[in-house]
Amino acid sequence: MAYDRLMIGTGATPVRPPIAGLDGLGPADGVHVLHTMGDTFALLRSIEQRKARSAVIVGAGYIGLEMSEALTARGLQVTLLEQLDQVMPTIDPELAEPLAEHLVERGVSVHHGTKVRAIAADDGKLGVDTDTDRFHGDIVLVVAGVRPDVQLAADAGAALGVRGAIAVDRRMRTTLPDVYAAGDCVHTYHRLLDADVYLPLGSTAHKQGRVAGINAVGGDAVFAGSLGTQAVKVFDLVAAGTGLRDDTARTAGFAPLTVAITADDHKAYYPGATPIRVRVTGDRRSGRLLGAQLLGSHGAEIAKRIDIFATAISYGAAVHDIEHLDLSYTPPLGSPWDAVQIAATAWTRTAHMMMERAADTRRPRAKVT
């Protein structure tokens, strides 16, 4: 088939971890991955056909957490297994811990630091083996992330980039003439790092697809970049993050400082106020805002508040610039000094105190004679 310009949007495929027995099991056995609508329909059929009352979920990222809620709501007893030391590895442990506690409060059995070694049929159920235990479920859901689907592009000679994704420039051009690519199959320009990363997000895919489409028909659009802004609802809580955390920021050459506060989502004298945990990361040397993470109740506008930070980062704001934003206020919804501004103020105060202490240690001491 001839073309003037070609667009590749092959997306990503689910990661199938090296778990013994996994390759020989599928939906007919009650073992599922979850990536497409077809996967979802297969899971629903499996629950009905097997009259499932229990489920084991392997992976406590976004999909694993969302499915923990969804399956619990359907009446299944859920066991959640994560090989890393916390649920939702994209946020700091200080927020992941209360999120895990919330899952337990809602009836989910949470086990992190737990590597799955094997899956096998076991007396009418499925047995999931770790280094120390065997967990049982009527169904098993393996959601261990995705990898870019690049076979078509690679076979055609396109260069691959970060984590084996299709290499594209900011106009979404591949290394092949007149061939564009976008979405989960490509690497992504990161605005803060000024470098390519792999961030398979639906919001990013839409923006990249628009840029690729404009350019494929003769326009001149540039992808502005991503900050990895995400939010996830888990039962009654919402966790969200944007930008860089300490480790990534330090590796990129910044001098990160993260400050944490807890503030109410609206005026405490108005009924129903709930706490929001906020973690703000900035560069100690320049004061530049680098990232933020939030955890709060479903009604606390967590997604709106993380978007404030994402917008500020996108325009190169300093942390103290957040303090001066003219944010809306009404007692049922917020405070004159919003939680995000309380967090920014706390960061600025802490950074100044650290600078003063550092200056004091460098100041020459008078000799006493």
C-alpha contacts under 8 A as a table, 3 or more apart, distances in Angstrom:
res1	aa1	res2	aa2	distance
3	Y	6	L	6.42
4	D	178	D	7.08
5	R	178	D	4.80
5	R	179	V	5.79
5	R	180	Y	7.65
5	R	216	A	6.07
6	L	178	D	6.33
6	L	179	V	4.70
6	L	180	Y	6.08
6	L	216	A	7.53
7	M	179	V	5.89
7	M	180	Y	4.75
7	M	181	A	5.47
7	M	182	A	7.87
7	M	212	A	7.46
7	M	213	G	7.78
7	M	216	A	7.58
8	I	153	A	7.66
8	I	179	V	7.42
8	I	180	Y	6.09
8	I	181	A	4.44
8	I	182	A	6.64
9	G	181	A	5.81
9	G	182	A	5.56
9	G	183	G	6.13
9	G	184	D	7.73
9	G	185	C	6.69
10	T	149	D	5.89
10	T	150	V	7.16
10	T	183	G	7.86
10	T	184	D	7.59
10	T	185	C	5.99
11	G	148	P	6.19
11	G	149	D	5.71
11	G	183	G	5.91
11	G	184	D	4.40
11	G	185	C	4.54
12	A	146	V	5.94
12	A	147	R	5.32
12	A	148	P	4.17
12	A	149	D	4.62
12	A	184	D	5.37
12	A	185	C	5.61
13	T	35	H	7.34
13	T	146	V	5.38
13	T	147	R	5.51
13	T	148	P	6.33
13	T	149	D	5.93
14	P	33	V	6.85
14	P	34	L	7.37
14	P	35	H	6.45
14	P	143	V	7.33
14	P	144	A	7.33
14	P	145	G	6.05
14	P	146	V	4.33
14	P	147	R	6.40
15	V	143	V	7.54
15	V	144	A	5.83
15	V	145	G	5.53
15	V	146	V	4.89
15	V	147	R	6.15
16	R	19	I	7.87
16	R	22	L	7.79
16	R	142	V	7.57
16	R	144	A	7.12
17	P	144	A	7.08
18	P	22	L	7.78
18	P	117	R	7.83
19	I	22	L	5.60
19	I	116	V	6.67
19	I	117	R	5.16
19	I	118	A	5.03
19	I	119	I	6.99
20	A	23	D	7.62
20	A	117	R	6.15
20	A	118	A	4.34
20	A	119	I	6.32
21	G	24	G	5.63
21	G	25	L	6.72
21	G	118	A	5.92
21	G	119	I	5.39
21	G	120	A	6.14
22	L	25	L	5.30
22	L	26	G	7.84
22	L	118	A	7.24
22	L	119	I	6.13
23	D	26	G	7.80
25	L	28	A	7.70
25	L	29	D	5.96
25	L	30	G	7.92
25	L	31	V	6.12
26	G	29	D	5.40
26	G	30	G	6.43
26	G	31	V	4.87
26	G	32	H	6.01
27	P	30	G	4.82
27	P	31	V	5.05
27	P	32	H	5.37
27	P	42	A	6.63
27	P	43	L	7.16
27	P	46	S	6.83
28	A	31	V	7.40
28	A	46	S	7.43
30	G	43	L	7.95
30	G	46	S	6.09
30	G	50	R	7.80
30	G	126	L	7.87
30	G	138	D	6.89
30	G	139	I	4.67
30	G	140	V	6.23
31	V	139	I	5.88
31	V	140	V	4.76
31	V	141	L	5.95
31	V	142	V	7.54
32	H	39	D	7.38
32	H	43	L	6.67
32	H	139	I	7.77
32	H	140	V	6.21
32	H	141	L	4.84
32	H	142	V	6.12
33	V	39	D	6.72
33	V	141	L	5.77
33	V	142	V	5.09
33	V	143	V	5.99
34	L	39	D	5.25
34	L	40	T	6.33
34	L	141	L	7.44
34	L	142	V	7.42
34	L	143	V	6.46
35	H	39	D	6.16
35	H	40	T	7.67
36	T	39	D	5.12
36	T	40	T	6.56
37	M	40	T	4.95
37	M	41	F	6.27
38	G	41	F	5.15
38	G	42	A	6.15
39	D	42	A	5.09
39	D	43	L	6.21
40	T	43	L	5.09
40	T	44	L	6.31
41	F	44	L	5.11
41	F	45	R	6.22
42	A	45	R	5.12
42	A	46	S	6.13
43	L	46	S	5.00
43	L	47	I	6.24
44	L	47	I	5.18
44	L	48	E	6.40
45	R	48	E	5.20
45	R	49	Q	5.96
46	S	49	Q	5.14
46	S	50	R	5.78
46	S	51	K	7.95
46	S	52	A	7.76
46	S	139	I	7.66
47	I	50	R	5.48
47	I	51	K	5.66
47	I	52	A	4.95
47	I	139	I	7.34
48	E	51	K	4.98
48	E	52	A	6.74
49	Q	52	A	7.76
50	R	138	D	7.10
52	A	55	A	7.52
52	A	76	L	7.06
52	A	138	D	5.22
52	A	139	I	6.76
53	R	75	G	6.91
53	R	76	L	4.65
53	R	77	Q	6.27
53	R	137	G	7.87
53	R	138	D	6.53
54	S	76	L	4.79
54	S	77	Q	4.51
54	S	78	V	5.88
54	S	79	T	7.99
54	S	136	H	7.86
54	S	137	G	4.90
54	S	138	D	5.29
54	S	139	I	6.75
55	A	71	L	7.76
55	A	76	L	6.52
55	A	77	Q	6.20
55	A	78	V	4.95
55	A	79	T	6.30
55	A	136	H	7.72
55	A	137	G	4.61
55	A	138	D	5.74
55	A	139	I	4.90
55	A	140	V	5.65
55	A	141	L	7.41
56	V	78	V	5.87
56	V	79	T	4.75
56	V	80	L	6.04
56	V	81	L	7.46
56	V	128	V	7.80
56	V	135	F	7.44
56	V	136	H	7.03
56	V	137	G	5.49
56	V	139	I	6.51
56	V	140	V	4.80
56	V	141	L	6.27
57	I	60	A	7.76
57	I	64	G	6.46
57	I	68	S	7.48
57	I	78	V	7.25
57	I	79	T	6.14
57	I	80	L	4.89
57	I	81	L	6.10
57	I	140	V	5.87
57	I	141	L	4.75
57	I	142	V	5.99
57	I	143	V	7.26
58	V	64	G	7.26
58	V	80	L	6.28
58	V	81	L	4.98
58	V	82	E	6.29
58	V	116	V	7.58
58	V	140	V	7.56
58	V	141	L	6.14
58	V	142	V	4.76
58	V	143	V	5.92
58	V	144	A	6.79
59	G	64	G	5.51
59	G	80	L	7.08
59	G	81	L	5.83
59	G	82	E	4.92
59	G	83	Q	7.46
59	G	142	V	6.60
59	G	143	V	5.24
59	G	144	A	5.05
59	G	145	G	7.97
60	A	63	I	7.33
60	A	64	G	4.63
60	A	65	L	5.64
60	A	80	L	6.70
60	A	81	L	6.67
60	A	82	E	5.38
60	A	87	V	5.11
60	A	88	M	5.71
60	A	89	P	7.96
60	A	143	V	7.86
60	A	144	A	7.95
61	G	64	G	5.23
61	G	65	L	6.10
61	G	87	V	6.62
61	G	88	M	4.66
61	G	89	P	6.71
61	G	90	T	7.95
61	G	143	V	7.80
61	G	144	A	7.55
61	G	145	G	7.71
62	Y	65	L	5.30
62	Y	66	E	6.18
62	Y	88	M	6.56
62	Y	232	V	6.56
63	I	66	E	5.09
63	I	67	M	5.95
63	I	143	V	6.67
64	G	67	M	5.19
64	G	68	S	6.10
64	G	80	L	7.63
64	G	143	V	6.09
65	L	68	S	5.03
65	L	69	E	6.64
65	L	88	M	7.75
65	L	234	V	6.35
66	E	69	E	5.35
66	E	70	A	6.26
66	E	232	V	7.53
66	E	233	K	6.99
66	E	234	V	6.01
67	M	70	A	4.77
67	M	71	L	5.82
68	S	71	L	5.53
68	S	72	T	6.05
68	S	78	V	6.34
68	S	80	L	7.26
68	S	108	V	7.09
69	E	72	T	5.16
69	E	73	A	6.07
69	E	234	V	6.30
69	E	235	F	5.90
70	A	73	A	5.15
70	A	74	R	6.52
71	L	74	R	5.00
71	L	75	G	6.60
71	L	76	L	5.58
71	L	77	Q	7.76
71	L	78	V	7.04
72	T	75	G	5.12
72	T	76	L	4.99
72	T	77	Q	6.19
72	T	78	V	6.36
72	T	107	G	7.71
72	T	108	V	7.57
73	A	76	L	7.33
77	Q	107	G	7.38
77	Q	108	V	6.94
78	V	107	G	7.58
78	V	108	V	5.22
78	V	109	S	6.29
79	T	108	V	5.90
79	T	109	S	4.62
79	T	110	V	6.11
79	T	111	H	7.74
79	T	135	F	7.90
80	L	108	V	6.95
80	L	109	S	6.01
80	L	110	V	4.90
80	L	111	H	6.10
81	L	110	V	6.37
81	L	111	H	5.00
81	L	112	H	5.86
81	L	114	T	6.20
81	L	115	K	7.65
81	L	116	V	7.73
82	E	85	D	7.45
82	E	86	Q	7.24
82	E	87	V	6.69
82	E	111	H	6.29
82	E	112	H	4.49
82	E	113	G	6.10
82	E	114	T	5.57
82	E	115	K	6.77
83	Q	112	H	5.72
83	Q	113	G	4.59
83	Q	114	T	4.36
83	Q	115	K	4.41
83	Q	116	V	7.30
84	L	87	V	7.52
84	L	89	P	7.44
84	L	112	H	5.98
84	L	113	G	4.83
84	L	114	T	7.07
84	L	115	K	7.98
85	D	112	H	5.26
85	D	113	G	4.45
86	Q	89	P	6.17
86	Q	93	P	6.60
86	Q	96	A	6.24
86	Q	97	E	7.09
86	Q	100	A	7.91
86	Q	112	H	5.55
86	Q	113	G	7.09
87	V	96	A	5.87
87	V	97	E	7.68
87	V	99	L	7.74
87	V	100	A	6.44
87	V	112	H	6.69
88	M	91	I	6.24
88	M	96	A	6.38
89	P	92	D	7.28
89	P	93	P	7.96
89	P	96	A	7.66
90	T	241	G	7.88
91	I	95	L	6.64
91	I	96	A	6.41
91	I	240	A	7.94
91	I	241	G	6.92
91	I	293	Q	6.92
92	D	95	L	5.68
92	D	96	A	6.21
92	D	245	R	7.83
93	P	96	A	4.71
93	P	97	E	5.84
94	E	97	E	5.83
94	E	98	P	7.42
95	L	98	P	5.77
95	L	99	L	6.39
95	L	277	R	7.64
95	L	294	L	7.82
95	L	295	L	6.63
96	A	99	L	5.00
96	A	100	A	6.13
97	E	100	A	5.15
97	E	101	E	6.31
98	P	101	E	4.88
98	P	102	H	6.15
99	L	102	H	5.06
99	L	103	L	6.45
99	L	237	L	7.59
100	A	103	L	5.07
100	A	104	V	6.38
100	A	110	V	7.00
101	E	104	V	5.08
101	E	105	E	6.19
102	H	105	E	4.99
102	H	106	R	6.39
102	H	237	L	7.88
103	L	106	R	5.16
103	L	107	G	6.57
103	L	108	V	5.39
103	L	109	S	7.72
103	L	110	V	7.36
103	L	234	V	7.70
103	L	235	F	7.63
104	V	107	G	5.10
104	V	108	V	4.84
104	V	109	S	5.95
104	V	110	V	6.55
105	E	108	V	7.32
106	R	235	F	7.66
111	H	114	T	6.20
114	T	130	T	6.54
114	T	131	D	7.51
115	K	130	T	5.60
115	K	131	D	6.78
116	V	128	V	6.91
116	V	129	D	5.83
116	V	130	T	4.48
116	V	131	D	7.27
117	R	128	V	7.65
117	R	129	D	5.56
117	R	130	T	5.19
117	R	131	D	6.92
118	A	128	V	5.88
118	A	129	D	5.07
118	A	130	T	7.11
119	I	126	L	6.90
119	I	127	G	5.64
119	I	128	V	4.61
119	I	129	D	6.26
120	A	126	L	5.69
120	A	127	G	5.29
120	A	128	V	6.73
121	A	124	G	6.78
121	A	125	K	5.91
121	A	126	L	4.52
121	A	127	G	5.92
122	D	125	K	5.15
122	D	126	L	5.29
122	D	127	G	5.50
123	D	126	L	7.83
125	K	136	H	6.47
125	K	137	G	5.87
125	K	138	D	5.14
125	K	139	I	7.77
126	L	136	H	5.57
126	L	137	G	5.39
126	L	138	D	6.00
126	L	139	I	6.78
126	L	140	V	7.26
127	G	134	R	6.14
127	G	135	F	5.68
127	G	136	H	4.70
127	G	137	G	6.78
128	V	134	R	5.40
128	V	135	F	5.03
128	V	136	H	6.17
129	D	132	T	7.68
129	D	133	D	5.96
129	D	134	R	4.44
129	D	135	F	6.46
130	T	133	D	5.33
130	T	134	R	6.26
137	G	140	V	6.44
147	R	165	A	7.99
147	R	185	C	7.87
148	P	164	G	7.09
148	P	165	A	5.43
148	P	166	I	7.88
148	P	184	D	5.94
148	P	185	C	4.32
148	P	186	V	6.93
149	D	165	A	7.63
149	D	184	D	7.85
149	D	185	C	5.40
150	V	153	A	5.40
150	V	154	A	5.89
150	V	164	G	7.83
150	V	165	A	6.53
150	V	166	I	6.38
150	V	185	C	6.14
151	Q	154	A	5.12
151	Q	155	D	5.95
152	L	155	D	5.28
152	L	156	A	6.35
153	A	156	A	5.10
153	A	157	G	6.45
153	A	158	A	5.34
153	A	166	I	7.28
154	A	157	G	5.07
154	A	158	A	5.12
154	A	159	A	6.84
154	A	160	L	7.25
154	A	166	I	7.90
155	D	158	A	7.46
157	G	176	L	7.26
158	A	166	I	7.10
158	A	167	A	7.63
158	A	174	T	6.51
158	A	175	T	5.56
158	A	176	L	5.73
159	A	166	I	6.37
159	A	167	A	5.74
159	A	174	T	7.37
159	A	175	T	6.02
160	L	164	G	5.39
160	L	165	A	5.44
160	L	166	I	4.44
160	L	167	A	4.81
161	G	164	G	5.34
161	G	165	A	5.26
161	G	166	I	5.65
161	G	167	A	4.50
161	G	186	V	7.93
161	G	187	H	6.58
162	V	165	A	5.69
162	V	166	I	7.90
162	V	167	A	7.40
162	V	187	H	5.91
162	V	196	D	6.77
162	V	197	V	5.95
162	V	198	Y	6.23
163	R	187	H	7.87
163	R	198	Y	6.65
165	A	185	C	5.60
165	A	186	V	4.73
165	A	187	H	5.37
165	A	198	Y	7.34
166	I	174	T	7.24
166	I	181	A	7.55
166	I	185	C	6.08
166	I	186	V	4.40
166	I	187	H	6.21
167	A	174	T	5.98
167	A	175	T	7.26
167	A	186	V	6.14
167	A	187	H	6.11
168	V	171	R	7.54
168	V	172	M	5.07
168	V	173	R	5.10
168	V	174	T	4.60
168	V	175	T	7.09
168	V	180	Y	7.71
168	V	181	A	7.05
168	V	186	V	6.78
168	V	187	H	6.97
169	D	172	M	5.15
169	D	173	R	5.50
169	D	174	T	6.90
170	R	173	R	7.38
170	R	189	Y	7.08
170	R	222	V	5.47
170	R	223	F	5.06
170	R	224	A	7.51
170	R	225	G	7.94
171	R	211	V	6.51
171	R	212	A	6.51
171	R	215	N	7.09
171	R	220	D	7.66
171	R	221	A	6.19
171	R	222	V	4.87
171	R	223	F	6.12
172	M	180	Y	5.51
172	M	181	A	5.77
172	M	182	A	6.40
172	M	208	Q	6.99
172	M	211	V	6.94
172	M	212	A	5.40
172	M	222	V	7.93
172	M	223	F	7.50
173	R	176	L	7.75
173	R	178	D	7.45
173	R	179	V	6.21
173	R	180	Y	4.51
173	R	181	A	6.54
173	R	212	A	7.53
174	T	177	P	7.47
174	T	179	V	5.82
174	T	180	Y	5.42
174	T	181	A	6.48
175	T	179	V	7.69
176	L	179	V	5.55
178	D	216	A	7.70
180	Y	212	A	6.12
180	Y	216	A	7.23
181	A	185	C	7.61
181	A	186	V	6.72
181	A	209	G	7.76
181	A	212	A	6.82
182	A	185	C	6.63
182	A	186	V	5.82
182	A	205	A	6.26
182	A	208	Q	5.31
182	A	209	G	5.30
182	A	212	A	6.74
183	G	186	V	5.92
183	G	200	P	7.03
183	G	201	L	7.78
183	G	202	G	7.61
183	G	204	T	6.88
183	G	205	A	3.88
183	G	206	H	7.14
183	G	208	Q	6.32
183	G	209	G	6.64
184	D	187	H	7.64
184	D	199	L	7.49
184	D	200	P	4.69
184	D	201	L	6.97
184	D	205	A	6.46
185	C	200	P	7.93
186	V	198	Y	7.39
187	H	196	D	6.13
187	H	197	V	5.62
187	H	198	Y	4.76
187	H	199	L	7.03
188	T	196	D	5.22
188	T	197	V	5.22
188	T	198	Y	5.65
188	T	199	L	6.28
188	T	225	G	6.96
188	T	226	S	7.02
189	Y	194	D	6.87
189	Y	195	A	5.69
189	Y	196	D	4.39
189	Y	197	V	6.27
189	Y	223	F	7.94
189	Y	224	A	7.84
189	Y	225	G	4.92
189	Y	226	S	6.30
190	H	193	L	5.45
190	H	194	D	5.58
190	H	195	A	5.61
190	H	196	D	5.87
190	H	197	V	6.49
190	H	225	G	5.20
190	H	226	S	4.97
190	H	227	L	5.95
191	R	194	D	5.34
191	R	195	A	7.57
191	R	224	A	7.30
191	R	225	G	5.11
191	R	226	S	5.81
191	R	227	L	6.22
191	R	314	S	7.26
192	L	227	L	7.11
192	L	243	G	7.31
192	L	244	L	7.93
192	L	290	L	7.49
193	L	196	D	7.93
193	L	252	A	6.67
199	L	204	T	7.93
199	L	228	G	6.62
200	P	204	T	7.35
200	P	205	A	7.45
201	L	204	T	5.26
201	L	205	A	6.20
201	L	228	G	7.70
202	G	205	A	5.03
202	G	206	H	6.31
203	S	206	H	5.37
203	S	207	K	6.57
204	T	207	K	5.25
204	T	208	Q	6.12
204	T	226	S	6.72
205	A	208	Q	5.12
205	A	209	G	5.92
206	H	209	G	5.11
206	H	210	R	6.27
207	K	210	R	5.21
207	K	211	V	6.42
207	K	223	F	7.25
208	Q	211	V	5.13
208	Q	212	A	6.12
208	Q	223	F	6.26
209	G	212	A	5.07
209	G	213	G	5.97
210	R	213	G	5.12
210	R	214	I	6.17
211	V	214	I	5.28
211	V	215	N	6.28
211	V	221	A	5.33
211	V	222	V	6.24
211	V	223	F	6.16
212	A	215	N	5.25
212	A	216	A	5.94
212	A	221	A	7.72
213	G	216	A	5.06
213	G	217	V	6.53
214	I	217	V	5.62
214	I	218	G	6.65
214	I	219	G	5.04
214	I	220	D	6.81
214	I	221	A	6.38
215	N	218	G	5.09
215	N	219	G	4.39
215	N	220	D	5.36
215	N	221	A	6.10
216	A	219	G	7.05
226	S	229	T	7.56
227	L	242	T	5.88
227	L	243	G	4.88
227	L	244	L	7.86
227	L	310	A	7.21
228	G	241	G	7.71
228	G	242	T	5.63
228	G	243	G	6.22
229	T	240	A	7.50
229	T	241	G	5.70
229	T	242	T	4.17
229	T	243	G	6.81
229	T	306	I	7.79
229	T	307	D	7.79
229	T	310	A	6.85
230	Q	240	A	5.49
230	Q	241	G	5.60
230	Q	242	T	6.54
231	A	238	V	6.80
231	A	239	A	5.62
231	A	240	A	4.04
231	A	241	G	6.60
231	A	302	I	8.00
231	A	303	A	6.22
232	V	238	V	5.56
232	V	239	A	5.48
232	V	240	A	6.39
233	K	236	D	7.22
233	K	237	L	5.83
233	K	238	V	4.36
233	K	239	A	6.59
233	K	298	H	7.09
234	V	237	L	5.31
234	V	238	V	6.05
234	V	239	A	7.87
236	D	297	S	5.70
236	D	298	H	5.30
237	L	295	L	6.94
237	L	296	G	5.49
237	L	297	S	4.37
237	L	298	H	5.06
238	V	294	L	7.97
238	V	295	L	5.74
238	V	296	G	5.56
238	V	297	S	5.92
238	V	298	H	5.56
238	V	302	I	6.44
238	V	303	A	7.89
239	A	293	Q	7.53
239	A	294	L	5.73
239	A	295	L	4.51
239	A	296	G	6.76
239	A	302	I	7.31
240	A	293	Q	5.64
240	A	294	L	5.27
240	A	295	L	6.58
240	A	302	I	6.93
240	A	303	A	6.72
240	A	306	I	6.47
241	G	291	G	7.46
241	G	292	A	5.66
241	G	293	Q	4.24
241	G	294	L	6.39
241	G	306	I	6.47
242	T	291	G	5.45
242	T	292	A	5.59
242	T	293	Q	6.62
242	T	306	I	6.87
242	T	309	F	7.30
242	T	310	A	5.99
243	G	290	L	5.73
243	G	291	G	4.10
243	G	292	A	6.65
243	G	310	A	7.15
243	G	313	I	7.52
244	L	248	T	6.10
244	L	249	A	5.68
244	L	281	T	7.46
244	L	290	L	5.61
244	L	291	G	4.83
244	L	292	A	7.64
245	R	248	T	5.76
245	R	249	A	6.02
245	R	281	T	6.78
245	R	290	L	7.76
245	R	291	G	6.38
245	R	292	A	7.83
246	D	249	A	5.14
246	D	250	R	5.96
246	D	256	P	5.66
246	D	257	L	7.18
246	D	258	T	7.15
246	D	281	T	7.23
247	D	250	R	5.21
247	D	251	T	6.20
248	T	251	T	5.11
248	T	252	A	6.19
249	A	252	A	5.06
249	A	253	G	6.55
249	A	254	F	5.37
249	A	255	A	7.26
249	A	256	P	6.21
249	A	290	L	7.66
250	R	253	G	5.24
250	R	254	F	5.04
250	R	255	A	5.91
250	R	256	P	6.22
251	T	254	F	7.34
254	F	283	D	5.95
255	A	282	G	7.99
255	A	283	D	5.12
255	A	284	R	5.51
255	A	285	R	6.49
256	P	281	T	6.36
256	P	282	G	5.56
256	P	283	D	4.67
256	P	284	R	5.99
256	P	290	L	7.97
257	L	281	T	5.50
257	L	282	G	5.51
257	L	283	D	6.20
257	L	284	R	6.09
257	L	351	A	7.64
258	T	279	R	6.42
258	T	280	V	5.39
258	T	281	T	4.22
258	T	282	G	6.57
258	T	347	W	7.39
259	V	279	R	5.62
259	V	280	V	5.47
259	V	281	T	6.63
259	V	343	A	7.48
259	V	346	A	7.00
259	V	347	W	5.44
259	V	350	T	7.61
260	A	277	R	7.24
260	A	278	V	5.64
260	A	279	R	4.35
260	A	280	V	6.50
260	A	343	A	6.94
260	A	346	A	7.99
261	I	277	R	6.00
261	I	278	V	5.45
261	I	279	R	6.62
261	I	342	I	7.77
261	I	343	A	5.86
261	I	346	A	7.51
262	T	275	P	6.27
262	T	276	I	5.50
262	T	277	R	4.51
262	T	278	V	6.13
262	T	339	A	7.80
263	A	275	P	5.42
263	A	276	I	5.39
263	A	277	R	6.76
263	A	278	V	7.91
263	A	339	A	5.45
263	A	342	I	7.52
264	D	267	K	6.86
264	D	268	A	6.73
264	D	273	A	5.98
264	D	274	T	5.36
264	D	275	P	4.33
264	D	276	I	5.82
264	D	339	A	6.74
265	D	273	A	5.99
265	D	274	T	5.69
265	D	275	P	5.97
265	D	276	I	6.09
265	D	300	A	5.56
265	D	301	E	7.95
265	D	333	L	7.06
265	D	334	G	5.78
265	D	335	S	7.53
265	D	338	D	7.66
265	D	339	A	6.56
266	H	270	Y	7.44
266	H	273	A	5.61
266	H	274	T	7.55
266	H	331	P	5.97
266	H	332	P	6.04
266	H	333	L	5.23
266	H	334	G	3.77
266	H	335	S	5.19
266	H	338	D	7.84
267	K	270	Y	5.62
267	K	273	A	6.66
267	K	331	P	5.30
267	K	332	P	6.94
267	K	333	L	7.79
267	K	334	G	6.14
267	K	335	S	5.36
268	A	271	P	7.02
268	A	272	G	7.83
268	A	273	A	5.44
269	Y	273	A	7.96
270	Y	273	A	6.74
270	Y	331	P	6.39
270	Y	332	P	6.16
271	P	332	P	7.80
274	T	296	G	7.51
274	T	297	S	6.80
274	T	300	A	7.20
275	P	296	G	6.33
275	P	297	S	7.59
276	I	294	L	6.83
276	I	295	L	5.80
276	I	296	G	4.55
276	I	297	S	7.39
276	I	300	A	7.49
276	I	339	A	7.33
277	R	294	L	5.56
277	R	295	L	5.16
277	R	296	G	6.34
278	V	292	A	7.21
278	V	293	Q	5.84
278	V	294	L	4.66
278	V	295	L	6.77
278	V	339	A	7.67
278	V	340	V	7.21
278	V	343	A	6.46
279	R	292	A	5.50
279	R	293	Q	5.09
279	R	294	L	6.42
279	R	343	A	7.23
280	V	289	L	7.94
280	V	290	L	7.96
280	V	291	G	6.07
280	V	292	A	4.48
280	V	293	Q	6.65
280	V	343	A	6.62
280	V	344	A	6.90
280	V	347	W	6.93
281	T	289	L	6.45
281	T	290	L	5.44
281	T	291	G	4.95
281	T	292	A	5.87
281	T	347	W	7.97
282	G	287	G	5.97
282	G	288	R	5.47
282	G	289	L	4.47
282	G	290	L	4.84
282	G	291	G	6.76
282	G	318	A	7.82
282	G	319	V	6.43
282	G	347	W	7.84
283	D	286	S	5.67
283	D	287	G	5.05
283	D	288	R	5.23
283	D	289	L	6.61
283	D	290	L	6.69
284	R	287	G	5.45
284	R	288	R	7.77
284	R	351	A	6.35
286	S	318	A	7.86
287	G	318	A	5.33
287	G	319	V	6.03
287	G	320	H	7.58
287	G	348	T	7.98
288	R	316	G	7.10
288	R	317	A	6.17
288	R	318	A	4.04
288	R	319	V	5.81
289	L	312	A	7.67
289	L	313	I	5.98
289	L	316	G	7.39
289	L	317	A	5.99
289	L	318	A	4.87
289	L	319	V	4.67
290	L	313	I	6.58
291	G	309	F	7.24
291	G	310	A	7.77
291	G	313	I	7.44
292	A	306	I	7.13
292	A	309	F	6.62
293	Q	306	I	7.22
294	L	302	I	6.70
294	L	306	I	7.00
295	L	302	I	7.10
296	G	300	A	6.21
296	G	302	I	6.45
297	S	300	A	5.31
297	S	302	I	7.69
298	H	301	E	7.07
298	H	302	I	7.43
299	G	302	I	7.86
300	A	333	L	7.97
301	E	304	K	5.26
301	E	305	R	6.29
302	I	305	R	5.11
302	I	306	I	6.18
303	A	306	I	5.29
303	A	307	D	6.23
304	K	307	D	5.13
304	K	308	I	6.59
305	R	308	I	5.13
305	R	309	F	6.89
305	R	340	V	6.95
306	I	309	F	5.23
306	I	310	A	6.25
307	D	310	A	4.82
307	D	311	T	5.98
308	I	311	T	5.28
308	I	312	A	6.25
309	F	312	A	5.08
309	F	313	I	6.14
309	F	322	I	7.96
310	A	313	I	5.20
310	A	314	S	6.15
311	T	314	S	5.09
311	T	315	Y	6.59
312	A	315	Y	5.41
312	A	316	G	6.46
312	A	317	A	5.20
312	A	322	I	7.47
313	I	316	G	5.11
313	I	317	A	5.59
314	S	317	A	7.62
317	A	321	D	6.03
317	A	322	I	7.77
318	A	321	D	5.29
318	A	322	I	7.47
319	V	322	I	5.79
319	V	323	E	7.76
319	V	344	A	5.77
319	V	347	W	7.45
319	V	348	T	7.01
320	H	323	E	5.43
320	H	324	H	7.42
320	H	344	A	6.05
320	H	345	T	6.70
320	H	348	T	6.27
321	D	324	H	5.48
321	D	325	L	6.89
322	I	325	L	5.46
322	I	340	V	7.44
322	I	341	Q	5.85
322	I	344	A	6.20
323	E	341	Q	4.87
323	E	342	I	7.64
323	E	344	A	6.23
323	E	345	T	6.45
327	L	338	D	7.66
328	S	334	G	7.68
328	S	336	P	7.96
329	Y	333	L	6.91
329	Y	334	G	5.42
329	Y	335	S	5.76
329	Y	336	P	5.71
330	T	333	L	5.58
330	T	334	G	5.73
330	T	335	S	6.76
330	T	336	P	7.86
331	P	334	G	5.50
331	P	335	S	6.12
334	G	338	D	6.23
335	S	338	D	5.05
335	S	339	A	7.69
337	W	341	Q	6.07
337	W	342	I	6.56
338	D	341	Q	5.18
338	D	342	I	6.27
339	A	342	I	5.00
339	A	343	A	6.22
340	V	343	A	5.13
340	V	344	A	6.26
341	Q	344	A	4.92
341	Q	345	T	6.07
342	I	345	T	5.17
342	I	346	A	6.20
343	A	346	A	5.09
343	A	347	W	6.24
344	A	347	W	5.07
344	A	348	T	6.25
345	T	348	T	5.14
345	T	349	R	6.13
346	A	349	R	5.16
346	A	350	T	6.09
347	W	350	T	5.15
347	W	351	A	6.08
348	T	351	A	5.13
348	T	352	H	6.18
349	R	352	H	5.23
349	R	353	M	6.24
350	T	353	M	5.12
350	T	354	M	6.24
351	A	354	M	5.17
351	A	355	M	6.25
352	H	355	M	5.05
352	H	356	E	6.17
353	M	356	E	5.09
353	M	357	R	6.18
354	M	357	R	5.14
354	M	358	A	6.11
355	M	358	A	5.06
355	M	359	A	6.11
356	E	359	A	5.05
356	E	360	D	6.07
357	R	360	D	5.01
357	R	361	T	6.35
358	A	361	T	5.30
358	A	362	R	6.57
359	A	362	R	5.18
359	A	363	R	6.22
360	D	363	R	5.13
